Amino acid sequence: MRYSPSQVFAVILKKKRCSKLKADSMGIHRTFYELRQKNPEIMSQFQFVKKGNPFSITLEEVLTWFQLVGALKQFNPYYTEFSVDKDKVEELLPEDMNGFDDFKGLEEFDQCVIA
């Protein structure tokens, strides 16, 4: 099954059960680059330019989309973290998440999460 980039991001947020993320664009892009290396089929729509720090236009669009629909919010005065709205993330999940049973490297995303 092919998942949209937004669905992939929603599943990762759901599986990690995070309520806050570091608003560190470079760190998020680097982490997703590493996750794509380990999960090329599920994350095939995330293409990266690797000149210095990996960068994905698709991932940047997903981050923007999640902010526009209110799934990621920045209330802090210095924009150093995202608050994750778990209810909004639930709305963005695919109906069938079985394709993520063998998802590798999810612990890589821990560097983006604020405990």
SVG drawing of the C-alpha trace seen along z (x, -y; Angstrom):
<svg xmlns="http://www.w3.org/2000/svg" viewBox="-10 -35 38 41">
<polyline fill="none" stroke="black" stroke-width="0.4" points="0.0,0.0 1.2,-3.5 0.9,-6.1 0.9,-9.9 3.8,-11.8 1.2,-13.4 0.0,-9.9 3.6,-8.8 4.3,-11.8 1.0,-11.2 1.9,-7.6 5.3,-8.5 3.8,-11.0 1.2,-8.5 3.7,-5.7 6.1,-7.9 3.2,-9.3 4.9,-12.7 3.2,-15.8 6.1,-18.2 8.7,-18.3 11.8,-20.5 11.2,-23.2 14.5,-22.3 14.0,-22.0 17.6,-20.8 17.2,-18.0 13.8,-16.9 15.1,-16.8 18.2,-14.8 16.1,-12.4 13.7,-11.8 16.6,-11.3 17.9,-8.5 14.4,-7.0 14.0,-7.0 17.3,-5.1 15.8,-2.4 12.3,-2.4 12.7,-3.2 9.3,-1.7 7.1,-3.5 9.0,-6.7 9.6,-6.7 7.8,-10.0 10.3,-11.8 13.1,-12.9 16.1,-14.6 18.8,-17.0 22.0,-16.2 24.3,-19.2 25.4,-19.6 22.3,-18.9 19.6,-16.7 16.6,-18.7 13.2,-17.5 10.7,-19.9 8.0,-17.2 8.8,-17.1 8.8,-20.9 5.3,-20.9 4.1,-18.3 5.4,-20.4 3.6,-23.4 0.4,-21.4 0.4,-20.1 0.7,-23.6 -2.1,-24.9 -4.6,-22.2 -3.6,-22.7 -1.9,-19.4 1.4,-21.2 1.3,-24.5 3.8,-27.0 2.7,-28.9 6.1,-29.5 7.6,-33.0 10.8,-31.8 9.3,-29.2 11.6,-26.5 9.0,-23.7 5.9,-22.4 2.9,-21.3 1.3,-18.2 -2.5,-18.1 -3.1,-14.4 -6.7,-14.6 -5.8,-16.4 -3.1,-13.8 -5.6,-11.0 -7.7,-12.6 -4.7,-12.4 -3.9,-8.8 -4.5,-6.2 -7.3,-3.7 -4.9,-0.8 -1.6,-1.1 -0.5,2.5 2.2,1.3 4.0,-0.2 4.4,3.0 8.0,3.4 8.9,-0.3 12.6,-0.5 14.5,-3.1 11.7,-4.8 14.1,-5.4 15.8,-7.9 12.9,-10.2 13.6,-10.5 16.1,-13.2 13.2,-15.4 10.9,-14.8 10.8,-16.9 10.0,-14.7"/>
</svg>
